[in-house]
Amino acid sequence: MTEPVPSSSKLGKKPKWYFADDELARLPSRMSMDSAAELKYRREAAEFIQEMAERLNHNIPQHRGQINQNCICIAMIHMHRFFTVHAFAFFNMYKEVAAACLFLASKSEECPRKLEHVVEVWFRLKFRKAEVQPPFNEAARKNGAQLLVYLEGILLQTIGFELHVDLPHPIIIINMKKFKQESQKLTECAYWFATDIIQLTNWCIRFNERTIACVCIYLACSWADYEIPQTDDCPWFNSIDPDMTVELLNKLTDEFTRVYKECKDCHARRFIQKSKNGPIMAKSIAQLPPPPSPPVLQIKKENGINNTTTTTHKSQSSTAATTTTKNHPIKSSPIC
């Protein structure tokens, strides 16, 4: 196998990790496949990272060296970036690449795992559905360790040793405290939306972390029927991402809503199921079908002062609730 040329080899130029739609169509990862097939491989690799981390965390006390969700998301972003430079057709061992991404991220995020443990979890997950289970002996352990270390080296060259990754999660936590101080569950819901976006979409190579944070906050607040306040006649998202527009927010919200409907097992859905009785439930969202398009977010003004209220759902059927929210796009507000 010929070692590919890393993206950072061009005169030391910092890699560009955000791509427009026309640039995405020309990526090496689109070789011999369409966008749907490519996204399928990306999702499978991200899900493999998530499952590996959960297996590696088994029987480890919480907050005592567990691989946290931020580390898992960073590993997924490493994987997404890797496959903007390399093709799935060339690196058809995408599960091995996923394992190398998690191994690297666990070290950079200070929750490392022994290589032999990572190799064993990778091996057992990879061959769990095989009709004939290959033996995990010393030879398999040694070969697996050599392969993951080799792929880790290629990964480091590909990302230009750029181990620091900006995630939308801290931005969500900070701004949710500003918008609604006493709603931990609402913040957690937006937090898990961010994880689902990284795992189920290719947004992390299309949009920056601030754009993703805006969408997650809007989704969580909309589905909880909470009106986000704005200041100085500026949209609320202007303080998070100055480049965000109402049109883009609507577009991305609709796109993720379709993804959410397709994927039955995602973090935000599991979180909502656990929160049936919590204050985040405007009308027992957990009992509804996949969420509708977001409702209008309006700010009521009285005497020049912004008053934000949380609307309480009346006793209506879930069908009526869905119909009501579908026909209300976001109203444009002046951009500062």
Secondary structure, DSSP 4 states (H G I P E B T S, - for coil): -PPPPPGGGSTTPPPP----HHHHTTSGGGTTS-HHHHHHHHHHHHHHHHHHHHHHTTT--TTSS---HHHHHHHHHHHHHHHHHS-TTT---HHHHHHHHHHHHHHHTT----HHHHHHHHHHHHTTT-SSPPP--HHHHHHHHHHHHHHHHHHHHHTTT------SHHHHHHHHHHH-TT-HHHHHHHHHHHHHHHHHSSGGGTS-HHHHHHHHHHHHHHHTTBPPP-STT--GGGGT-TT--HHHHHHHHHHHHHHHHH-SS-HHHHHHHHTTTSTT-SS-GGGSSS--S------EEETTEEE--BPPPPS--HHHHHHHHHT-PPPP----
